[in-house]
Amino acid sequence: MQYLAICEDDLLFQFMRNVATEQGEIRYLVPSDAVARAIKRQGGKVSQGDLLKEETYKKLKLHYVDQAIVFIRDTEIQDGICRLLRTLDKRVSIVSLTSGNNGKKGTADPLLRHLQLADIFQEFCAAQLLDTMNIKKVERVRSLFEDGKKIHILLQHDPDPDAIGSALALRELLGRNRATTPIVTFGGITRPENLAMIRLLDIQIDRISYNDLHKDGARLALVDVQPPYFGATLGRVDLVVDQHPKRASFKARFADLRSGYGSTSTIFTEYLRAASMEPSQRLATALVYGIKTDTLFLERGSNRADLSAFNFLYPIANKAMITRIERPALPREDLEAMGRALSRLQVDSGVAVIHLGEVNREDVIPQIAEFCLQIEGVDWSVVSGLVKDRVVICVRNVGYVKSAGDIMKRLYDDIGSAGGHRAMAKAVVPLDRFKERFGEVSEKAIRDAMVPMITDRDQIELALN
Ligand SMILES: [Mn+2]
């Protein structure tokens, strides 16, 4: 490969040194003697001449040149050189490097490309700068916990995959284990996919009380959440890493908030890469799933950083396991209960009601409610089950203006806990209180309580629309 680099100082020479040794020969063409001497001194092949004169190029045997690179700051001269090159040789390909905005203009010449310095810097150097920043952050994070004290990694009340993946990554980054660095929450995981995630990846999340947060001098690290979320004061917070926007101020020894990112797992993936740590399959799987769920598979609020983290992790992650997490397995006995219920299912006014009786796993109830929406003619599904001494009722509907959450609140909130939004809702009621109110726990009792409210509601909505 023969290159001709046309420039006015030795900047391009510095940039292209490796190209010269790896990919071919470069001859520099410069207008001034002084610059020519400087390049020559540093081992470059160089010619000097008037850049806008034909004779200059005749001497250079342009037809041997594969690629001309033009980098002159004066845009008129720059354009003049490009035109002259094209006149002299129809087939030489030209890269025109510019520092201003003039590089954006289109060109009808297929062998002429405009490149902007800013874009080149972004492409090749921004990642390096980011890496340097991440290396510093990792050093700081490690120094925070050097004393070897126990660390509680605190997550939000119903931890999601992004939080769980981030917590695992933080533990890995610190070279800690489950015993010295437990992952904790004041609440518990409820979503079936998230339960499947911790079961399949063997992740332990402990419930903790406010009083035990700093027990025996334990340190406190928050990932995917910020202190104000908890309302109550948490005491000393050592670390906060989160991608959510900052809503209220807080104090922490170290904080890395990147609201431009789609997930906190992205930040931790950058930390791992900066620390030259290849994540295990288990960790990569958790992080990929965290990025995937927080960005709705890289659609919502994701950016170049999320894509880059995803690309890095994906080959390491266990894809089959992610599929299993997304479709949690149903226990056989619970499926049999669903089979029996389905065989006698009646659908009244588009409402399917199923009472499963005793179930082994609570997450089966929402999954079956989800499933029932696929039955022809069903707009609403109500699925209940007995989990130990509690009645759990899940509601799903297909509409956008429906109000599952409202209905559940009105029916069950005063005797248990109920809530949700328009398309999905849940109530949990102690068995004895349910019996006090409705007599018995049966399909009929639930149907009688719920179907009129749902159909009333649909009537009102029809009237409003
Ligand atoms: Mn998140």
Boltz pocket constraint, residues with backbone or C-beta under 6 A from the ligand:
constraints:
  - pocket:
      binder: B
      contacts: [[A, 162], [A, 163], [A, 224], [A, 243], [A, 262], [A, 263], [A, 264], [A, 265], [A, 294]]
      max_distance: 6.0
